Amino acid sequence: MFEEDGLAKNLLPGDEVNKDVWINNTGKSDALLRVKVTPHWSKKTPKTNNEDQVDTSLDTNLIELVFADGVQKSLDSGIEDDTNWILGNDGYFYYTSILPVNKENAEHQSAQLLDAVRLSGEVSDQDKYAEKRINVRIESETVQVNKDAYKESWESTGTVETEITGMLDNLIDEYKNVNNPSDN
């Protein structure tokens, strides 16, 4: 959710609000990462003591997500160089690097995924969207750097493009070569 004060309070069509998203690895080991980004509208209701309630009657296509540089939203031309994130057909963005664990209080985080959120200029009925809130749900999933782990946890067989499974397999192979050179 965005802060009520400031730019996010009274958005007009075409207005944009900063919403930087990175993922930190607070686990105990390096990991593979995928993230689902889901925008939705909500409203405050008196029955829920001012808590937000999702409003499914509004068009979520009017919430435009502005992704950071290095985010590829299509596999039409394969995985491009300098891509940090790639969108799979399952709706998840797959991180194209191993996400290192935080060590000795050093900050290790992913490359930036989301940069901002914009209210589309296509909003025709502004009254319908007045007093509504834009929310962006970020769901991150990590698994250990292991082919069996990601295939089992992410149910990837048949659901994720071969370009993405190939990228994940290559990441794992490179990781093993660097971290366990005696296993070769």
Secondary structure, 3 states (H helix, E strand, C coil): CCCCCHHHCCCCCCCEEEEEECCECCCCCCEEEEEEEEEEEEEECHHHCCCEEECCCCCHHHEEEEECCCEECCCCCCCCCCCCEEECCCCEEEECCCECCCCCCCCCECCCCEEEEEECCCCCCHHHHCCCEEEEEEEEEEEECCHHHHHHHCCCCCCCCHHHHHHHHHHHHHHHHHHCHHHC
